[in-house]
Amino acid sequence: MNAVDGKVALVTGGGRGIGEAIVRALVREGAVVVVSDVLDEPAAALADELGQTFLHHDVTDPVSWRSTVDAVMAAHGRLDVLVNNAGIATSASVRSQELDEWNRVLEVNLTGTFLGIQAAARVMREQGSGSIVNLSSVDGLRGNAALHAYTASKFGVTGITKSTGIELGRFGIRVNSVHPGFIRTAMTAHLDPAAFGIPLARAGTSEDVAEMVVFLASDASGYSTASEFVVDGGITASLPHTTAG
């Protein structure tokens, strides 16, 4: 039996990057996956390739959340897993950070996650079960001087995971956060992971993150809630260093 056989999952921002890897891993492990995104073309192509469903979905809009969850329920009758993956980042010094950029990052990353938890909890309470997995970051555990809005949003995701995990546990709903470190994507392709002092001495992959999400979506993590799961090769435990030999 696969890890998530028969479970119905909704993955936001599922059209590319880490979201795409999460979708592929969940499908491989037996889940029915609804891929949601504002980027219609790549997300729809992925869903079509895998024989799954795509829904256009703006995570900052409560009406879009309600219609998306209602569509999942109409098609499948339940929602077992929500992966709040959609997110954005901007880089600026504290002196030059524009307020509209600050607000937009928090709107997508934090408010979008809150709205997702709220929408999913509505149906998961009736079911008496569910797993909500929120994508935070190692920057939701430590500071990053180049990413103030992103860091603030991801600390917020860490916090809302804990508070909602406490509230929803008695209804059989688990809420956990995943904290990727240096992950090799198009945005980090120009960076040398050796410069970051990663104890495992390599960059992470989107698949590394996806495997943790599958675990949290599955019954194997059934006694875990309101907790952080770090996928960072040990980087948050270590100061930058070089090792002889």
C-alpha positions as CSV (number, residue, x, y, z in Angstrom):
1,M,0.0,0.0,0.0
2,N,1.3,3.5,-0.9
3,A,1.6,6.2,1.8
4,V,-1.5,8.2,0.9
5,D,-3.7,5.7,-1.0
6,G,-7.1,7.1,-1.6
7,K,-6.6,10.5,0.1
8,V,-7.9,13.6,-1.6
9,A,-5.3,16.4,-1.5
10,L,-5.3,20.1,-2.6
11,V,-1.9,21.6,-3.3
12,T,-1.7,25.4,-3.8
13,G,0.9,26.9,-6.0
14,G,1.2,23.4,-7.5
15,G,2.2,24.3,-11.0
16,R,6.0,24.4,-10.7
17,G,9.0,24.2,-8.3
18,I,8.5,22.7,-4.9
19,G,4.7,22.6,-5.5
20,E,5.1,20.5,-8.6
21,A,7.4,18.1,-6.8
22,I,4.8,17.8,-4.0
23,V,2.0,17.1,-6.5
24,R,4.1,14.4,-8.3
25,A,5.0,12.7,-5.0
26,L,1.4,12.6,-3.7
27,V,0.1,11.2,-6.9
28,R,2.9,8.6,-6.9
29,E,1.9,7.6,-3.4
30,G,-1.7,7.1,-4.3
31,A,-3.5,10.4,-3.6
32,V,-6.0,12.1,-5.8
33,V,-4.6,15.6,-6.2
34,V,-6.2,18.9,-7.1
35,V,-3.6,21.3,-8.4
36,S,-4.4,24.9,-7.7
37,D,-2.5,28.0,-8.9
38,V,-2.8,31.4,-10.4
39,L,-0.4,30.3,-13.1
40,D,-2.9,28.5,-15.3
41,E,-0.7,27.1,-18.0
42,P,2.0,25.1,-16.1
43,A,-0.5,23.9,-13.5
44,A,-3.1,22.8,-16.0
45,A,-0.4,21.0,-18.0
46,L,0.9,19.2,-14.9
47,A,-2.6,18.1,-13.9
48,D,-3.3,16.9,-17.4
49,E,-0.1,14.9,-17.5
50,L,-0.8,13.2,-14.2
51,G,-4.5,12.6,-14.8
52,Q,-5.5,15.0,-12.0
53,T,-7.6,18.2,-11.8
54,F,-6.5,21.8,-12.1
55,L,-8.4,24.8,-10.5
56,H,-7.5,28.4,-10.9
57,H,-7.2,29.7,-7.4
58,D,-6.1,33.0,-5.8
59,V,-5.0,32.2,-2.2
60,T,-5.4,35.8,-1.1
61,D,-9.2,35.8,-1.9
62,P,-11.6,34.1,0.6
63,V,-14.2,33.7,-2.1
64,S,-11.7,31.9,-4.3
65,W,-10.9,29.6,-1.3
66,R,-14.5,28.8,-0.7
67,S,-15.2,28.0,-4.4
68,T,-12.0,25.9,-4.7
69,V,-12.8,23.8,-1.6
70,D,-16.5,23.5,-2.7
71,A,-15.3,22.2,-6.1
72,V,-13.1,19.6,-4.4
73,M,-16.0,18.5,-2.2
74,A,-18.4,18.4,-5.2
75,A,-15.9,16.2,-7.2
76,H,-14.6,13.9,-4.5
77,G,-16.9,14.3,-1.4
78,R,-14.0,14.9,1.0
79,L,-10.7,16.8,1.5
80,D,-8.1,14.8,3.5
81,V,-5.0,16.9,2.9
82,L,-4.3,20.6,2.3
83,V,-0.8,21.7,1.3
84,N,-0.5,25.5,1.7
85,N,2.5,25.8,-0.7
86,A,1.8,29.1,-2.6
87,G,4.3,31.8,-1.8
88,I,6.4,34.7,-3.1
89,A,9.4,36.6,-2.0
90,T,11.0,40.0,-2.5
91,S,14.5,41.1,-1.6
92,A,15.2,44.6,-0.2
93,S,17.0,46.3,2.6
94,V,14.9,47.6,5.5
95,R,15.6,51.1,4.3
96,S,14.3,50.4,0.8
97,Q,11.5,47.9,1.4
98,E,8.3,49.3,-0.3
99,L,5.1,49.0,1.7
100,D,3.1,47.6,-1.2
101,E,5.7,44.8,-1.7
102,W,5.7,44.1,2.1
103,N,1.9,43.8,2.1
104,R,1.8,41.6,-1.0
105,V,4.3,39.1,0.5
106,L,2.4,38.9,3.7
107,E,-0.9,38.7,1.8
108,V,0.1,35.7,-0.2
109,N,2.4,33.8,2.2
110,L,0.6,34.4,5.6
111,T,-3.0,35.5,4.9
112,G,-3.2,33.0,2.1
113,T,-2.2,30.2,4.6
114,F,-4.6,31.5,7.2
115,L,-7.5,31.5,4.7
116,G,-6.5,28.0,3.5
117,I,-6.6,26.6,7.1
118,Q,-9.9,28.3,7.7
119,A,-11.5,26.9,4.5
120,A,-10.2,23.4,4.9
121,A,-11.1,23.2,8.6
122,R,-14.7,23.9,7.7
123,V,-15.0,20.5,5.9
124,M,-12.3,18.6,7.8
125,R,-14.2,19.2,11.1
126,E,-17.3,17.5,9.6
127,Q,-15.1,14.6,8.5
128,G,-13.4,14.3,11.8
129,S,-10.0,14.1,10.2
130,G,-7.5,15.9,8.0
131,S,-3.9,17.0,7.6
132,I,-2.9,20.5,6.8
133,V,0.7,21.1,5.8
134,N,2.0,24.6,5.7
135,L,5.2,25.5,3.8
136,S,7.3,27.8,5.9
137,S,11.1,28.1,5.6
138,V,14.2,28.0,7.7
139,D,13.6,31.8,7.5
140,G,10.6,31.1,9.6
141,L,13.0,29.9,12.4
142,R,15.8,32.5,12.0
143,G,16.5,35.9,10.5
144,N,17.5,36.7,7.0
145,A,18.7,40.2,6.4
146,A,17.9,40.2,2.7
147,L,14.3,39.0,3.0
148,H,12.4,41.0,5.7
149,A,8.9,40.6,4.4
150,Y,9.5,36.9,3.5
151,T,11.0,36.2,6.9
152,A,8.2,37.9,8.7
153,S,5.6,36.0,6.7
154,K,7.3,32.7,7.3
155,F,7.6,33.3,11.1
156,G,3.9,34.0,10.9
157,V,3.2,30.7,9.1
158,T,5.2,28.9,11.9
159,G,3.0,30.6,14.5
160,I,-0.4,30.1,12.9
161,T,0.6,26.4,12.4
162,K,1.0,26.1,16.2
163,S,-2.1,28.0,17.2
164,T,-4.4,26.3,14.8
165,G,-2.8,22.9,15.5
166,I,-3.8,23.4,19.1
167,E,-7.3,24.5,18.3
168,L,-8.1,21.9,15.7
169,G,-6.5,18.8,17.2
170,R,-9.7,17.8,19.1
171,F,-11.5,17.5,15.7
172,G,-8.9,15.1,14.3
173,I,-7.2,17.8,12.2
174,R,-3.4,17.9,12.3
175,V,-1.5,21.1,11.3
176,N,2.2,21.0,10.7
177,S,4.8,23.2,9.0
178,V,7.7,22.3,6.7
179,H,10.8,24.4,6.7
180,P,13.0,24.0,3.6
181,G,16.6,25.3,3.7
182,F,18.8,25.8,0.6
183,I,16.8,24.1,-2.1
184,R,18.1,23.9,-5.7
185,T,15.6,25.7,-7.9
186,A,15.7,28.1,-10.8
187,M,16.0,31.0,-8.3
188,T,19.1,29.5,-6.5
189,A,20.8,28.0,-9.6
190,H,23.4,30.7,-9.6
191,L,24.4,30.1,-5.9
192,D,27.1,27.8,-4.6
193,P,25.8,25.6,-1.8
194,A,29.4,25.2,-0.5
195,A,29.2,28.8,0.6
196,F,26.4,28.1,3.0
197,G,28.2,25.6,5.3
198,I,25.5,22.9,4.9
199,P,26.5,19.9,7.1
200,L,25.2,17.4,4.5
201,A,27.4,19.2,1.9
202,R,24.8,19.5,-0.8
203,A,21.9,21.6,-1.8
204,G,18.4,20.2,-1.1
205,T,16.0,19.2,-3.9
206,S,12.3,19.9,-4.3
207,E,11.9,16.1,-4.0
208,D,13.5,16.2,-0.5
209,V,10.8,18.7,0.6
210,A,8.0,16.7,-1.2
211,E,8.9,13.5,0.7
212,M,8.5,15.3,4.0
213,V,5.1,16.6,2.9
214,V,4.0,13.1,1.9
215,F,5.0,11.9,5.4
216,L,2.9,14.6,7.0
217,A,0.0,13.9,4.7
218,S,0.1,10.2,5.6
219,D,-1.2,8.3,8.6
220,A,2.5,7.6,9.5
221,S,2.6,11.0,11.1
222,G,-0.7,10.6,12.9
223,Y,0.6,11.7,16.3
224,S,2.4,14.9,15.0
225,T,0.7,18.3,15.1
226,A,1.5,21.9,15.7
227,S,5.1,21.1,14.9
228,E,8.0,22.2,12.6
229,F,9.6,19.7,10.3
230,V,13.0,21.0,9.0
231,V,14.4,19.9,5.6
232,D,17.7,21.8,5.5
233,G,20.6,19.5,5.5
234,G,21.4,20.7,9.1
235,I,22.0,24.3,8.1
236,T,20.0,25.9,10.9
237,A,21.9,23.9,13.5
238,S,25.3,25.0,12.3
239,L,27.3,28.2,11.9
240,P,28.9,28.7,8.5
241,H,32.2,26.8,8.5
242,T,34.8,25.0,6.5
243,T,36.1,21.6,7.3
244,A,39.7,20.5,6.6
245,G,40.0,17.5,4.3
